Amino acid sequence: MQQQKLIWGWVFIASGSLFFLGFLYAAVISKLLPPSDNPIVSAIQSDRW
């Protein structure tokens, strides 16, 4: 039981970290990079509020 809680804890920490890094890339880092030919990256870079 304790081992299962430990595994689920690490799963939630890992997934939360991945979501945070993805948001950080989309919100900040992609704006600092040069324009891209990739349509998905270009859409993220040109996103404005």
C-alpha positions in Angstrom: 0.0 0.0 0.0 2.8 2.4 0.9 4.7 1.5 -2.3 1.6 2.3 -4.4 1.2 5.7 -2.8 4.8 6.5 -3.5 4.5 5.5 -7.1 1.3 7.6 -7.5 3.1 10.6 -5.9 5.9 10.4 -8.4 3.4 10.1 -11.2 1.6 13.2 -10.2 4.9 15.1 -9.7 6.2 14.1 -13.1 3.0 14.9 -14.9 2.6 18.2 -13.2 6.2 19.1 -14.1 5.6 18.2 -17.7 2.5 20.3 -17.9 4.3 23.2 -16.2 7.2 23.0 -18.6 4.8 22.9 -21.6 3.0 26.0 -20.4 6.3 27.8 -19.7 7.4 27.0 -23.3 4.2 28.1 -24.8 3.9 31.3 -22.7 7.4 32.5 -22.5 10.2 30.6 -24.3 8.6 30.3 -27.7 8.2 34.1 -27.9 12.0 34.5 -27.5 12.9 32.0 -30.3 13.3 33.0 -33.9 10.3 32.4 -36.3 9.8 28.8 -37.2 8.6 27.0 -40.4 6.8 24.4 -38.3 3.0 25.4 -38.4 2.4 24.3 -34.8 5.4 26.1 -33.3 4.5 29.1 -35.5 1.0 29.2 -34.2 2.2 29.0 -30.6 4.7 31.8 -31.3 2.2 34.2 -32.9 -0.5 33.6 -30.2 -1.5 36.9 -28.6 -4.1 37.7 -25.9 
